[in-house]
């Protein structure tokens, strides 16, 4: 059985949940809280809708040269 999630924890992890950046156990714990909490769910619903709207409206990509420079920098930093 998973540990219960508090409102503070759920709201702190909200964007990570929306962005699918939580491990399965944490995502389940936060989602279970949101599914039953009338206080937190509206914030989750708004943030999720906001994220979808931004994704639909922001279709620009960085120029290839900038992407290459960022990628090279990440490789350098990882070495």
N, C-alpha and C positions, 0 to 999 in steps of 0.2 A: 504494500500500500504506500502511495506517495504522500509525502508531507504536504499539509495544506499551505496555500500561498496567501499572504496578507494583501490587502489593497495596496500598500506601499510597494511591496515586492512586485506585484502585478504591473503597476504603473511604471515602475523603474525598468521592467523588462519588456514593456509594450512594443517599442520600435524593433527590438531584437526579435520578438515574436513575429511581427508583421514582415520583417525582412528575412524570416526563416534562418536566423542566426543562433537559435537556441538548440541545445541537444534535445533529443526526443523526450527525455524525462522532464526537463525544465519546461519545454513547450507544452507538454501535456498538463503539467501542474498549473501553469499560468492560464492556459485555455480553460481548464476546469473552473478556475476562479472566475474568469470573465463570463463564462456561461451561466454562472449562478449569482453574480454580483450586479445588482441594479445600479450601484454607484459607479463601478468601473466600466461596465459594458458600453455605455454611451461614449466614453472617451475612446475606447478601442474601436468602436464602430466609426466614429468620426475620423480618427487617425488612419484607419484602414482605407476609408473612402478618399481621404486626402492623398494618401500614397498612390492610389489607383489613378486619381485625377492628374497628379504630377507626372506619373509614368506615361499617361496618354498624351500629355501636352509637351513633354520634353523629349523630343525625338532626335535632337541634335547629337552628333558624336564629335569627339575631339578630332582634330586633324591627325592624319597618319603620323606625321613627324613628331607631334607632341606625344602621341601614344607610344611611339618608339622610344623617345627620351625617358618617359616615365617608366616604361618597362626596363630599360637599361639601368636606370637609377635603382629600381627595386632589386635587380640582380646584383648590383654593386653592394647595396646595403645588406643583402642576404649572405654575402660572401664572408 
